[in-house]
């Protein structure tokens, strides 16, 4: 069976002004543009796209928060 979940939640969300993303763990700004983001991303639309994900293409993308995603853990 193929796993339908292909994106990974990276622990970042959009800010209130919706033109930046911040890491949830530190509050630091997520780098924007090339080489991190898929071309045309983030598009900040529709209003539900507030979650930062790593897409199957290997680039960042904004995603709707209610969509189920896998996650990546960091060992401390």
PDB file of N, CA, C, O and CB in Angstrom:
ATOM      1  N   UNK A   1       0.846  -1.179   0.000  1.00  0.00           N
ATOM      2  CA  UNK A   1       0.000   0.000   0.000  1.00  0.00           C
ATOM      3  C   UNK A   1       0.893   1.244   0.000  1.00  0.00           C
ATOM      4  O   UNK A   1       1.882   1.301   0.730  1.00  0.00           O
ATOM      5  CB  UNK A   1      -0.963  -0.003   1.227  1.00  0.00           C
ATOM      6  N   UNK A   2       0.550   2.214  -0.799  1.00  0.00           N
ATOM      7  CA  UNK A   2       1.298   3.461  -0.870  1.00  0.00           C
ATOM      8  C   UNK A   2       0.789   4.425   0.186  1.00  0.00           C
ATOM      9  O   UNK A   2      -0.419   4.592   0.350  1.00  0.00           O
ATOM     10  CB  UNK A   2       1.190   4.087  -2.271  1.00  0.00           C
ATOM     11  N   UNK A   3       1.700   5.054   0.898  1.00  0.00           N
ATOM     12  CA  UNK A   3       1.332   6.025   1.921  1.00  0.00           C
ATOM     13  C   UNK A   3       0.862   7.304   1.239  1.00  0.00           C
ATOM     14  O   UNK A   3       1.622   7.897   0.474  1.00  0.00           O
ATOM     15  CB  UNK A   3       2.526   6.312   2.879  1.00  0.00           C
ATOM     16  N   UNK A   4      -0.387   7.753   1.498  1.00  0.00           N
ATOM     17  CA  UNK A   4      -0.885   8.957   0.836  1.00  0.00           C
ATOM     18  C   UNK A   4      -0.262  10.244   1.367  1.00  0.00           C
ATOM     19  O   UNK A   4      -0.406  11.300   0.750  1.00  0.00           O
ATOM     20  CB  UNK A   4      -2.375   9.031   0.985  1.00  0.00           C
ATOM     21  N   UNK A   5       0.426  10.169   2.499  1.00  0.00           N
ATOM     22  CA  UNK A   5       1.040  11.366   3.071  1.00  0.00           C
ATOM     23  C   UNK A   5       2.420  11.535   2.455  1.00  0.00           C
ATOM     24  O   UNK A   5       3.292  10.687   2.640  1.00  0.00           O
ATOM     25  CB  UNK A   5       1.127  11.274   4.630  1.00  0.00           C
ATOM     26  N   UNK A   6       2.618  12.605   1.739  1.00  0.00           N
ATOM     27  CA  UNK A   6       3.893  12.805   1.059  1.00  0.00           C
ATOM     28  C   UNK A   6       4.609  14.070   1.521  1.00  0.00           C
ATOM     29  O   UNK A   6       5.754  14.301   1.135  1.00  0.00           O
ATOM     30  CB  UNK A   6       3.676  12.860  -0.434  1.00  0.00           C
ATOM     31  N   UNK A   7       3.959  14.889   2.334  1.00  0.00           N
ATOM     32  CA  UNK A   7       4.582  16.103   2.847  1.00  0.00           C
ATOM     33  C   UNK A   7       4.927  15.922   4.317  1.00  0.00           C
ATOM     34  O   UNK A   7       4.300  15.136   5.027  1.00  0.00           O
ATOM     35  CB  UNK A   7       3.656  17.321   2.653  1.00  0.00           C
ATOM     36  N   UNK A   8       5.928  16.660   4.755  1.00  0.00           N
ATOM     37  CA  UNK A   8       6.356  16.609   6.144  1.00  0.00           C
ATOM     38  C   UNK A   8       6.213  17.983   6.774  1.00  0.00           C
ATOM     39  O   UNK A   8       6.664  18.982   6.214  1.00  0.00           O
ATOM     40  CB  UNK A   8       7.807  16.110   6.255  1.00  0.00           C
ATOM     41  N   UNK A   9       5.584  18.029   7.939  1.00  0.00           N
ATOM     42  CA  UNK A   9       5.472  19.274   8.682  1.00  0.00           C
ATOM     43  C   UNK A   9       6.841  19.605   9.261  1.00  0.00           C
ATOM     44  O   UNK A   9       7.496  18.743   9.847  1.00  0.00           O
ATOM     45  CB  UNK A   9       4.391  19.171   9.805  1.00  0.00           C
ATOM     46  N   UNK A  10       7.275  20.854   9.098  1.00  0.00           N
ATOM     47  CA  UNK A  10       8.618  21.251   9.530  1.00  0.00           C
ATOM     48  C   UNK A  10       8.638  22.102  10.792  1.00  0.00           C
ATOM     49  O   UNK A  10       9.713  22.510  11.232  1.00  0.00           O
ATOM     50  CB  UNK A  10       9.291  21.999   8.433  1.00  0.00           C
ATOM     51  N   UNK A  11       7.492  22.380  11.379  1.00  0.00           N
ATOM     52  CA  UNK A  11       7.488  23.150  12.617  1.00  0.00           C
ATOM     53  C   UNK A  11       7.557  24.644  12.398  1.00  0.00           C
ATOM     54  O   UNK A  11       8.177  25.361  13.183  1.00  0.00           O
ATOM     55  CB  UNK A  11       8.623  22.731  13.473  1.00  0.00           C
ATOM     56  N   UNK A  12       6.936  25.114  11.353  1.00  0.00           N
ATOM     57  CA  UNK A  12       6.874  26.544  11.086  1.00  0.00           C
ATOM     58  C   UNK A  12       5.474  26.957  10.696  1.00  0.00           C
ATOM     59  O   UNK A  12       4.724  26.173  10.114  1.00  0.00           O
ATOM     60  CB  UNK A  12       7.857  26.930   9.993  1.00  0.00           C
ATOM     61  N   UNK A  13       5.119  28.205  11.020  1.00  0.00           N
ATOM     62  CA  UNK A  13       3.814  28.748  10.664  1.00  0.00           C
ATOM     63  C   UNK A  13       3.963  30.186  10.198  1.00  0.00           C
ATOM     64  O   UNK A  13       4.979  30.835  10.445  1.00  0.00           O
ATOM     65  CB  UNK A  13       2.841  28.663  11.853  1.00  0.00           C
ATOM     66  N   UNK A  14       2.925  30.673   9.516  1.00  0.00           N
ATOM     67  CA  UNK A  14       2.950  32.056   9.063  1.00  0.00           C
ATOM     68  C   UNK A  14       2.752  32.986  10.238  1.00  0.00           C
ATOM     69  O   UNK A  14       2.137  32.631  11.243  1.00  0.00           O
ATOM     70  CB  UNK A  14       1.879  32.304   7.997  1.00  0.00           C
ATOM     71  N   UNK A  15       3.282  34.172  10.091  1.00  0.00           N
ATOM     72  CA  UNK A  15       3.079  35.208  11.095  1.00  0.00           C
ATOM     73  C   UNK A  15       1.701  35.824  10.892  1.00  0.00           C
ATOM     74  O   UNK A  15       1.008  35.520   9.921  1.00  0.00           O
ATOM     75  CB  UNK A  15       4.191  36.294  11.017  1.00  0.00           C
ATOM     76  N   UNK A  16       1.323  36.677  11.805  1.00  0.00           N
ATOM     77  CA  UNK A  16       0.006  37.302  11.711  1.00  0.00           C
ATOM     78  C   UNK A  16      -0.151  38.145  10.456  1.00  0.00           C
ATOM     79  O   UNK A  16      -1.249  38.238   9.908  1.00  0.00           O
ATOM     80  CB  UNK A  16      -0.247  38.155  12.925  1.00  0.00           C
ATOM     81  N   UNK A  17       0.938  38.762   9.991  1.00  0.00           N
ATOM     82  CA  UNK A  17       0.831  39.588   8.791  1.00  0.00           C
ATOM     83  C   UNK A  17       0.889  38.756   7.513  1.00  0.00           C
ATOM     84  O   UNK A  17       0.748  39.293   6.415  1.00  0.00           O
ATOM     85  CB  UNK A  17       1.937  40.627   8.775  1.00  0.00           C
ATOM     86  N   UNK A  18       1.095  37.453   7.653  1.00  0.00           N
ATOM     87  CA  UNK A  18       1.041  36.487   6.555  1.00  0.00           C
ATOM     88  C   UNK A  18       2.003  36.758   5.412  1.00  0.00           C
ATOM     89  O   UNK A  18       1.710  36.391   4.274  1.00  0.00           O
ATOM     90  CB  UNK A  18      -0.326  36.444   6.015  1.00  0.00           C
ATOM     91  N   UNK A  19       3.126  37.378   5.671  1.00  0.00           N
ATOM     92  CA  UNK A  19       4.118  37.516   4.599  1.00  0.00           C
ATOM     93  C   UNK A  19       5.460  36.929   5.001  1.00  0.00           C
ATOM     94  O   UNK A  19       6.451  37.080   4.286  1.00  0.00           O
ATOM     95  CB  UNK A  19       4.289  38.982   4.220  1.00  0.00           C
ATOM     96  N   UNK A  20       5.491  36.261   6.143  1.00  0.00           N
ATOM     97  CA  UNK A  20       6.695  35.571   6.602  1.00  0.00           C
ATOM     98  C   UNK A  20       6.289  34.280   7.312  1.00  0.00           C
ATOM     99  O   UNK A  20       5.139  34.108   7.717  1.00  0.00           O
ATOM    100  CB  UNK A  20       7.539  36.484   7.547  1.00  0.00           C
ATOM    101  N   UNK A  21       7.251  33.390   7.451  1.00  0.00           N
ATOM    102  CA  UNK A  21       7.081  32.193   8.273  1.00  0.00           C
ATOM    103  C   UNK A  21       8.097  32.253   9.400  1.00  0.00           C
ATOM    104  O   UNK A  21       9.193  32.788   9.231  1.00  0.00           O
ATOM    105  CB  UNK A  21       7.250  30.884   7.428  1.00  0.00           C
ATOM    106  N   UNK A  22       7.731  31.703  10.546  1.00  0.00           N
ATOM    107  CA  UNK A  22       8.642  31.611  11.693  1.00  0.00           C
ATOM    108  C   UNK A  22       8.673  30.167  12.179  1.00  0.00           C
ATOM    109  O   UNK A  22       7.675  29.448  12.121  1.00  0.00           O
ATOM    110  CB  UNK A  22       8.204  32.578  12.847  1.00  0.00           C
ATOM    111  N   UNK A  23       9.865  29.761  12.668  1.00  0.00           N
ATOM    112  CA  UNK A  23       9.998  28.443  13.277  1.00  0.00           C
ATOM    113  C   UNK A  23       9.262  28.461  14.610  1.00  0.00           C
ATOM    114  O   UNK A  23       9.448  29.381  15.406  1.00  0.00           O
ATOM    115  CB  UNK A  23      11.501  28.048  13.466  1.00  0.00           C
ATOM    116  N   UNK A  24       8.428  27.454  14.862  1.00  0.00           N
ATOM    117  CA  UNK A  24       7.669  27.390  16.104  1.00  0.00           C
ATOM    118  C   UNK A  24       8.575  27.251  17.320  1.00  0.00           C
ATOM    119  O   UNK A  24       8.257  27.784  18.383  1.00  0.00           O
ATOM    120  CB  UNK A  24       6.692  26.235  16.057  1.00  0.00           C
ATOM    121  N   UNK A  25       9.675  26.560  17.192  1.00  0.00           N
ATOM    122  CA  UNK A  25      10.547  26.283  18.337  1.00  0.00           C
ATOM    123  C   UNK A  25      11.369  27.483  18.781  1.00  0.00           C
ATOM    124  O   UNK A  25      11.681  27.607  19.965  1.00  0.00           O
ATOM    125  CB  UNK A  25      11.470  25.154  18.004  1.00  0.00           C
ATOM    126  N   UNK A  26      11.730  28.375  17.850  1.00  0.00           N
ATOM    127  CA  UNK A  26      12.625  29.487  18.200  1.00  0.00           C
ATOM    128  C   UNK A  26      12.036  30.862  17.925  1.00  0.00           C
ATOM    129  O   UNK A  26      12.491  31.853  18.498  1.00  0.00           O
ATOM    130  CB  UNK A  26      13.910  29.352  17.450  1.00  0.00           C
ATOM    131  N   UNK A  27      11.040  30.938  17.064  1.00  0.00           N
ATOM    132  CA  UNK A  27      10.484  32.221  16.673  1.00  0.00           C
ATOM    133  C   UNK A  27      11.289  32.924  15.594  1.00  0.00           C
ATOM    134  O   UNK A  27      10.915  34.007  15.145  1.00  0.00           O
ATOM    135  CB  UNK A  27      10.378  33.103  17.863  1.00  0.00           C
ATOM    136  N   UNK A  28      12.398  32.313  15.175  1.00  0.00           N
ATOM    137  CA  UNK A  28      13.231  32.920  14.132  1.00  0.00           C
ATOM    138  C   UNK A  28      12.538  32.834  12.777  1.00  0.00           C
ATOM    139  O   UNK A  28      11.736  31.934  12.526  1.00  0.00           O
ATOM    140  CB  UNK A  28      14.612  32.233  14.069  1.00  0.00           C
ATOM    141  N   UNK A  29      12.869  33.797  11.906  1.00  0.00           N
ATOM    142  CA  UNK A  29      12.299  33.805  10.559  1.00  0.00           C
ATOM    143  C   UNK A  29      12.816  32.627   9.738  1.00  0.00           C
ATOM    144  O   UNK A  29      13.995  32.280   9.802  1.00  0.00           O
ATOM    145  CB  UNK A  29      12.624  35.125   9.849  1.00  0.00           C
ATOM    146  N   UNK A  30      11.929  32.027   8.975  1.00  0.00           N
ATOM    147  CA  UNK A  30      12.299  30.977   8.028  1.00  0.00           C
ATOM    148  C   UNK A  30      12.849  31.667   6.779  1.00  0.00           C
ATOM    149  O   UNK A  30      12.233  32.614   6.289  1.00  0.00           O
ATOM    150  CB  UNK A  30      11.067  30.041   7.679  1.00  0.00           C
ATOM    151  N   UNK A  31      13.992  31.221   6.252  1.00  0.00           N
ATOM    152  CA  UNK A  31      14.526  31.829   5.029  1.00  0.00           C
ATOM    153  C   UNK A  31      13.509  31.745   3.890  1.00  0.00           C
ATOM    154  O   UNK A  31      12.807  30.744   3.745  1.00  0.00           O
ATOM    155  CB  UNK A  31      15.842  31.139   4.615  1.00  0.00           C
ATOM    156  N   UNK A  32      13.438  32.791   3.099  1.00  0.00           N
ATOM    157  CA  UNK A  32      12.491  32.830   1.985  1.00  0.00           C
ATOM    158  C   UNK A  32      13.241  32.689   0.662  1.00  0.00           C
ATOM    159  O   UNK A  32      14.443  32.948   0.590  1.00  0.00           O
ATOM    160  CB  UNK A  32      11.669  34.146   2.007  1.00  0.00           C
ATOM    161  N   UNK A  33      12.524  32.279  -0.380  1.00  0.00           N
ATOM    162  CA  UNK A  33      13.081  32.237  -1.726  1.00  0.00           C
ATOM    163  C   UNK A  33      13.963  31.034  -1.994  1.00  0.00           C
ATOM    164  O   UNK A  33      13.997  30.070  -1.229  1.00  0.00           O
ATOM    165  CB  UNK A  33      13.857  33.467  -1.976  1.00  0.00           C
ATOM    166  N   UNK A  34      14.672  31.123  -3.104  1.00  0.00           N
ATOM    167  CA  UNK A  34      15.582  30.083  -3.566  1.00  0.00           C
ATOM    168  C   UNK A  34      16.759  30.000  -2.603  1.00  0.00           C
ATOM    169  O   UNK A  34      17.228  31.049  -2.161  1.00  0.00           O
ATOM    170  CB  UNK A  34      16.068  30.364  -5.021  1.00  0.00           C
ATOM    171  N   UNK A  35      17.260  28.840  -2.253  1.00  0.00           N
ATOM    172  CA  UNK A  35      16.959  27.511  -2.779  1.00  0.00           C
ATOM    173  C   UNK A  35      15.963  26.734  -1.934  1.00  0.00           C
ATOM    174  O   UNK A  35      15.767  25.542  -2.170  1.00  0.00           O
ATOM    175  CB  UNK A  35      18.218  26.721  -2.900  1.00  0.00           C
ATOM    176  N   UNK A  36      15.329  27.369  -0.961  1.00  0.00           N
ATOM    177  CA  UNK A  36      14.490  26.636  -0.014  1.00  0.00           C
ATOM    178  C   UNK A  36      13.087  26.325  -0.526  1.00  0.00           C
ATOM    179  O   UNK A  36      12.599  25.205  -0.374  1.00  0.00           O
ATOM    180  CB  UNK A  36      14.382  27.413   1.249  1.00  0.00           C
ATOM    181  N   UNK A  37      12.448  27.308  -1.126  1.00  0.00           N
ATOM    182  CA  UNK A  37      11.037  27.205  -1.469  1.00  0.00           C
ATOM    183  C   UNK A  37      10.820  26.723  -2.902  1.00  0.00           C
ATOM    184  O   UNK A  37      11.588  27.048  -3.808  1.00  0.00           O
ATOM    185  CB  UNK A  37      10.364  28.542  -1.273  1.00  0.00           C
ATOM    186  N   UNK A  38       9.762  25.943  -3.084  1.00  0.00           N
ATOM    187  CA  UNK A  38       9.333  25.544  -4.421  1.00  0.00           C
ATOM    188  C   UNK A  38       8.948  26.804  -5.193  1.00  0.00           C
ATOM    189  O   UNK A  38       8.368  27.715  -4.601  1.00  0.00           O
ATOM    190  CB  UNK A  38       8.136  24.529  -4.357  1.00  0.00           C
ATOM    191  N   UNK A  39       9.248  26.892  -6.495  1.00  0.00           N
ATOM    192  CA  UNK A  39       8.887  28.091  -7.265  1.00  0.00           C
ATOM    193  C   UNK A  39       7.403  28.446  -7.102  1.00  0.00           C
ATOM    194  O   UNK A  39       6.528  27.590  -7.230  1.00  0.00           O
ATOM    195  CB  UNK A  39       9.210  27.880  -8.754  1.00  0.00           C
ATOM    196  N   UNK A  40       7.144  29.716  -6.819  1.00  0.00           N
ATOM    197  CA  UNK A  40       5.775  30.186  -6.597  1.00  0.00           C
ATOM    198  C   UNK A  40       5.292  30.036  -5.176  1.00  0.00           C
ATOM    199  O   UNK A  40       4.167  30.420  -4.856  1.00  0.00           O
ATOM    200  CB  UNK A  40       4.852  29.463  -7.491  1.00  0.00           C
ATOM    201  N   UNK A  41       6.134  29.478  -4.316  1.00  0.00           N
ATOM    202  CA  UNK A  41       5.790  29.293  -2.910  1.00  0.00           C
ATOM    203  C   UNK A  41       6.642  30.213  -2.046  1.00  0.00           C
ATOM    204  O   UNK A  41       7.765  30.531  -2.438  1.00  0.00           O
ATOM    205  CB  UNK A  41       5.980  27.820  -2.486  1.00  0.00           C
ATOM    206  N   UNK A  42       6.171  30.642  -0.916  1.00  0.00           N
ATOM    207  CA  UNK A  42       4.802  30.457  -0.458  1.00  0.00           C
ATOM    208  C   UNK A  42       3.854  31.376  -1.213  1.00  0.00           C
ATOM    209  O   UNK A  42       4.218  32.489  -1.590  1.00  0.00           O
ATOM    210  CB  UNK A  42       4.700  30.710   1.046  1.00  0.00           C
ATOM    211  N   UNK A  43       2.645  30.900  -1.426  1.00  0.00           N
ATOM    212  CA  UNK A  43       1.676  31.744  -2.121  1.00  0.00           C
ATOM    213  C   UNK A  43       0.663  32.371  -1.167  1.00  0.00           C
ATOM    214  O   UNK A  43      -0.142  33.211  -1.571  1.00  0.00           O
ATOM    215  CB  UNK A  43       0.949  30.936  -3.176  1.00  0.00           C
ATOM    216  N   UNK A  44       0.708  31.955   0.116  1.00  0.00           N
ATOM    217  CA  UNK A  44      -0.131  32.532   1.171  1.00  0.00           C
ATOM    218  C   UNK A  44      -1.616  32.532   0.809  1.00  0.00           C
ATOM    219  O   UNK A  44      -2.353  33.426   1.223  1.00  0.00           O
ATOM    220  CB  UNK A  44       0.318  33.950   1.468  1.00  0.00           C
ATOM    221  N   UNK A  45      -2.051  31.552   0.050  1.00  0.00           N
ATOM    222  CA  UNK A  45      -3.468  31.477  -0.302  1.00  0.00           C
ATOM    223  C   UNK A  45      -3.867  30.021  -0.380  1.00  0.00           C
ATOM    224  O   UNK A  45      -3.040  29.206  -0.790  1.00  0.00           O
ATOM    225  CB  UNK A  45      -3.761  32.204  -1.644  1.00  0.00           C
ATOM    226  N   UNK A  46      -5.052  29.647  -0.023  1.00  0.00           N
ATOM    227  CA  UNK A  46      -6.037  30.474   0.662  1.00  0.00           C
ATOM    228  C   UNK A  46      -5.627  30.750   2.096  1.00  0.00           C
ATOM    229  O   UNK A  46      -4.521  30.401   2.508  1.00  0.00           O
ATOM    230  CB  UNK A  46      -7.397  29.807   0.632  1.00  0.00           C
ATOM    231  N   UNK A  47      -6.510  31.374   2.853  1.00  0.00           N
ATOM    232  CA  UNK A  47      -6.175  31.788   4.220  1.00  0.00           C
ATOM    233  C   UNK A  47      -5.745  30.629   5.106  1.00  0.00           C
ATOM    234  O   UNK A  47      -5.066  30.849   6.109  1.00  0.00           O
ATOM    235  CB  UNK A  47      -7.354  32.479   4.848  1.00  0.00           C
ATOM    236  N   UNK A  48      -6.121  29.405   4.765  1.00  0.00           N
ATOM    237  CA  UNK A  48      -5.784  28.251   5.605  1.00  0.00           C
ATOM    238  C   UNK A  48      -4.339  27.794   5.449  1.00  0.00           C
ATOM    239  O   UNK A  48      -3.876  26.988   6.256  1.00  0.00           O
ATOM    240  CB  UNK A  48      -6.704  27.104   5.285  1.00  0.00           C
ATOM    241  N   UNK A  49      -3.618  28.264   4.462  1.00  0.00           N
ATOM    242  CA  UNK A  49      -2.245  27.802   4.230  1.00  0.00           C
ATOM    243  C   UNK A  49      -1.289  28.516   5.178  1.00  0.00           C
ATOM    244  O   UNK A  49      -0.642  29.500   4.818  1.00  0.00           O
ATOM    245  CB  UNK A  49      -1.823  28.042   2.756  1.00  0.00           C
ATOM    246  N   UNK A  50      -1.220  27.988   6.410  1.00  0.00           N
ATOM    247  CA  UNK A  50      -0.397  28.614   7.443  1.00  0.00           C
ATOM    248  C   UNK A  50       0.713  27.696   7.944  1.00  0.00           C
ATOM    249  O   UNK A  50       1.503  28.106   8.794  1.00  0.00           O
ATOM    250  CB  UNK A  50      -1.264  29.039   8.604  1.00  0.00           C
ATOM    251  N   UNK A  51       0.791  26.484   7.450  1.00  0.00           N
ATOM    252  CA  UNK A  51       1.746  25.494   7.931  1.00  0.00           C
ATOM    253  C   UNK A  51       2.904  25.337   6.949  1.00  0.00           C
ATOM    254  O   UNK A  51       2.696  25.294   5.736  1.00  0.00           O
ATOM    255  CB  UNK A  51       1.050  24.144   8.155  1.00  0.00           C
ATOM    256  N   UNK A  52       4.119  25.254   7.477  1.00  0.00           N
ATOM    257  CA  UNK A  52       5.313  25.069   6.651  1.00  0.00           C
ATOM    258  C   UNK A  52       5.578  23.579   6.483  1.00  0.00           C
ATOM    259  O   UNK A  52       5.703  22.848   7.466  1.00  0.00           O
ATOM    260  CB  UNK A  52       6.548  25.780   7.281  1.00  0.00           C
ATOM    261  N   UNK A  53       5.663  23.137   5.243  1.00  0.00           N
ATOM    262  CA  UNK A  53       5.920  21.719   5.006  1.00  0.00           C
ATOM    263  C   UNK A  53       7.059  21.532   4.017  1.00  0.00           C
ATOM    264  O   UNK A  53       7.392  22.423   3.235  1.00  0.00           O
ATOM    265  CB  UNK A  53       4.660  21.023   4.493  1.00  0.00           C
ATOM    266  N   UNK A  54       7.641  20.348   4.077  1.00  0.00           N
ATOM    267  CA  UNK A  54       8.640  19.917   3.107  1.00  0.00           C
ATOM    268  C   UNK A  54       7.901  19.022   2.127  1.00  0.00           C
ATOM    269  O   UNK A  54       7.428  17.948   2.500  1.00  0.00           O
ATOM    270  CB  UNK A  54       9.868  19.167   3.792  1.00  0.00           C
ATOM    271  N   UNK A  55       7.797  19.453   0.880  1.00  0.00           N
ATOM    272  CA  UNK A  55       7.010  18.703  -0.102  1.00  0.00           C
ATOM    273  C   UNK A  55       7.814  17.540  -0.671  1.00  0.00           C
ATOM    274  O   UNK A  55       9.020  17.432  -0.449  1.00  0.00           O
ATOM    275  CB  UNK A  55       6.545  19.627  -1.238  1.00  0.00           C
ATOM    276  N   UNK A  56       7.131  16.683  -1.400  1.00  0.00           N
ATOM    277  CA  UNK A  56       7.795  15.523  -2.001  1.00  0.00           C
ATOM    278  C   UNK A  56       8.847  15.936  -3.017  1.00  0.00           C
ATOM    279  O   UNK A  56       9.676  15.115  -3.411  1.00  0.00           O
ATOM    280  CB  UNK A  56       6.773  14.617  -2.663  1.00  0.00           C
ATOM    281  N   UNK A  57       8.831  17.203  -3.454  1.00  0.00           N
ATOM    282  CA  UNK A  57       9.835  17.713  -4.390  1.00  0.00           C
ATOM    283  C   UNK A  57      11.139  18.073  -3.694  1.00  0.00           C
ATOM    284  O   UNK A  57      12.155  18.299  -4.351  1.00  0.00           O
ATOM    285  CB  UNK A  57       9.297  18.926  -5.121  1.00  0.00           C
ATOM    286  N   UNK A  58      11.113  18.129  -2.342  1.00  0.00           N
ATOM    287  CA  UNK A  58      12.299  18.508  -1.586  1.00  0.00           C
ATOM    288  C   UNK A  58      12.369  19.987  -1.265  1.00  0.00           C
ATOM    289  O   UNK A  58      13.346  20.452  -0.677  1.00  0.00           O
ATOM    290  CB  UNK A  58      13.516  18.116  -2.337  1.00  0.00           C
ATOM    291  N   UNK A  59      11.342  20.729  -1.645  1.00  0.00           N
ATOM    292  CA  UNK A  59      11.284  22.168  -1.377  1.00  0.00           C
ATOM    293  C   UNK A  59      10.248  22.469  -0.298  1.00  0.00           C
ATOM    294  O   UNK A  59       9.355  21.663  -0.036  1.00  0.00           O
ATOM    295  CB  UNK A  59      10.954  22.947  -2.667  1.00  0.00           C
ATOM    296  N   UNK A  60      10.381  23.654   0.329  1.00  0.00           N
ATOM    297  CA  UNK A  60       9.371  24.131   1.260  1.00  0.00           C
ATOM    298  C   UNK A  60       8.111  24.515   0.487  1.00  0.00           C
ATOM    299  O   UNK A  60       8.176  24.902  -0.680  1.00  0.00           O
ATOM    300  CB  UNK A  60       9.902  25.333   2.082  1.00  0.00           C
ATOM    301  N   UNK A  61       6.962  24.403   1.158  1.00  0.00           N
ATOM    302  CA  UNK A  61       5.682  24.863   0.615  1.00  0.00           C
ATOM    303  C   UNK A  61       4.778  25.226   1.780  1.00  0.00           C
ATOM    304  O   UNK A  61       4.911  24.672   2.871  1.00  0.00           O
ATOM    305  CB  UNK A  61       5.016  23.774  -0.296  1.00  0.00           C
ATOM    306  N   UNK A  62       3.854  26.161   1.549  1.00  0.00           N
ATOM    307  CA  UNK A  62       2.856  26.429   2.580  1.00  0.00           C
ATOM    308  C   UNK A  62       1.689  25.485   2.352  1.00  0.00           C
ATOM    309  O   UNK A  62       1.321  25.188   1.216  1.00  0.00           O
ATOM    310  CB  UNK A  62       2.389  27.925   2.557  1.00  0.00           C
ATOM    311  N   UNK A  63       1.116  25.021   3.449  1.00  0.00           N
ATOM    312  CA  UNK A  63       0.101  23.976   3.383  1.00  0.00           C
ATOM    313  C   UNK A  63      -1.023  24.320   4.343  1.00  0.00           C
ATOM    314  O   UNK A  63      -0.817  25.033   5.325  1.00  0.00           O
ATOM    315  CB  UNK A  63       0.703  22.585   3.714  1.00  0.00           C
ATOM    316  N   UNK A  64      -2.202  23.816   4.056  1.00  0.00           N
ATOM    317  CA  UNK A  64      -3.331  24.016   4.951  1.00  0.00           C
ATOM    318  C   UNK A  64      -3.082  23.268   6.250  1.00  0.00           C
ATOM    319  O   UNK A  64      -2.597  22.137   6.242  1.00  0.00           O
ATOM    320  CB  UNK A  64      -4.650  23.551   4.294  1.00  0.00           C
ATOM    321  N   UNK A  65      -3.420  23.909   7.369  1.00  0.00           N
ATOM    322  CA  UNK A  65      -3.109  23.337   8.681  1.00  0.00           C
ATOM    323  C   UNK A  65      -3.850  22.041   8.973  1.00  0.00           C
ATOM    324  O   UNK A  65      -3.337  21.200   9.711  1.00  0.00           O
ATOM    325  CB  UNK A  65      -3.426  24.332   9.750  1.00  0.00           C
ATOM    326  N   UNK A  66      -5.027  21.861   8.421  1.00  0.00           N
ATOM    327  CA  UNK A  66      -5.825  20.682   8.751  1.00  0.00           C
ATOM    328  C   UNK A  66      -5.392  19.429   7.985  1.00  0.00           C
ATOM    329  O   UNK A  66      -5.877  18.336   8.279  1.00  0.00           O
ATOM    330  CB  UNK A  66      -7.279  20.963   8.471  1.00  0.00           C
ATOM    331  N   UNK A  67      -4.499  19.564   7.022  1.00  0.00           N
ATOM    332  CA  UNK A  67      -4.053  18.407   6.244  1.00  0.00           C
ATOM    333  C   UNK A  67      -3.055  17.584   7.058  1.00  0.00           C
ATOM    334  O   UNK A  67      -2.087  18.120   7.598  1.00  0.00           O
ATOM    335  CB  UNK A  67      -3.419  18.859   4.904  1.00  0.00           C
ATOM    336  N   UNK A  68      -3.301  16.287   7.135  1.00  0.00           N
ATOM    337  CA  UNK A  68      -2.443  15.392   7.902  1.00  0.00           C
ATOM    338  C   UNK A  68      -1.079  15.285   7.227  1.00  0.00           C
ATOM    339  O   UNK A  68      -0.985  15.050   6.022  1.00  0.00           O
ATOM    340  CB  UNK A  68      -3.093  13.994   8.045  1.00  0.00           C
ATOM    341  N   UNK A  69      -0.022  15.461   8.026  1.00  0.00           N
ATOM    342  CA  UNK A  69       1.343  15.374   7.508  1.00  0.00           C
ATOM    343  C   UNK A  69       2.199  14.563   8.464  1.00  0.00           C
ATOM    344  O   UNK A  69       1.921  14.493   9.661  1.00  0.00           O
ATOM    345  CB  UNK A  69       1.948  16.782   7.298  1.00  0.00           C
ATOM    346  N   UNK A  70       3.230  13.960   7.928  1.00  0.00           N
ATOM    347  CA  UNK A  70       4.235  13.333   8.780  1.00  0.00           C
ATOM    348  C   UNK A  70       5.067  14.443   9.399  1.00  0.00           C
ATOM    349  O   UNK A  70       4.925  15.608   9.029  1.00  0.00           O
ATOM    350  CB  UNK A  70       5.134  12.326   7.975  1.00  0.00           C
ATOM    351  N   UNK A  71       5.925  14.092  10.329  1.00  0.00           N
ATOM    352  CA  UNK A  71       6.781  15.102  10.931  1.00  0.00           C
ATOM    353  C   UNK A  71       8.186  14.558  11.084  1.00  0.00           C
ATOM    354  O   UNK A  71       8.407  13.347  11.043  1.00  0.00           O
ATOM    355  CB  UNK A  71       6.225  15.554  12.289  1.00  0.00           C
ATOM    356  N   UNK A  72       9.123  15.456  11.261  1.00  0.00           N
ATOM    357  CA  UNK A  72      10.532  15.106  11.418  1.00  0.00           C
ATOM    358  C   UNK A  72      10.945  15.494  12.825  1.00  0.00           C
ATOM    359  O   UNK A  72      10.690  16.617  13.261  1.00  0.00           O
ATOM    360  CB  UNK A  72      11.431  15.814  10.343  1.00  0.00           C
ATOM    361  N   UNK A  73      11.582  14.577  13.537  1.00  0.00           N
ATOM    362  CA  UNK A  73      12.014  14.845  14.907  1.00  0.00           C
ATOM    363  C   UNK A  73      13.509  15.115  14.953  1.00  0.00           C
ATOM    364  O   UNK A  73      14.275  14.605  14.135  1.00  0.00           O
ATOM    365  CB  UNK A  73      11.659  13.669  15.826  1.00  0.00           C
ATOM    366  N   UNK A  74      13.907  15.919  15.916  1.00  0.00           N
ATOM    367  CA  UNK A  74      15.320  16.193  16.154  1.00  0.00           C
ATOM    368  C   UNK A  74      15.705  15.568  17.488  1.00  0.00           C
ATOM    369  O   UNK A  74      15.052  15.807  18.504  1.00  0.00           O
ATOM    370  CB  UNK A  74      15.614  17.731  16.144  1.00  0.00           C
ATOM    371  N   UNK A  75      16.751  14.778  17.483  1.00  0.00           N
ATOM    372  CA  UNK A  75      17.253  14.216  18.730  1.00  0.00           C
ATOM    373  C   UNK A  75      18.076  15.265  19.450  1.00  0.00           C
ATOM    374  O   UNK A  75      18.942  15.903  18.852  1.00  0.00           O
ATOM    375  CB  UNK A  75      18.090  12.942  18.473  1.00  0.00           C
ATOM    376  N   UNK A  76      17.810  15.439  20.714  1.00  0.00           N
ATOM    377  CA  UNK A  76      18.554  16.421  21.512  1.00  0.00           C
ATOM    378  C   UNK A  76      19.499  15.741  22.464  1.00  0.00           C
ATOM    379  O   UNK A  76      20.208  16.410  23.215  1.00  0.00           O
ATOM    380  CB  UNK A  76      17.605  17.321  22.287  1.00  0.00           C
TER     381      UNK A  76
END
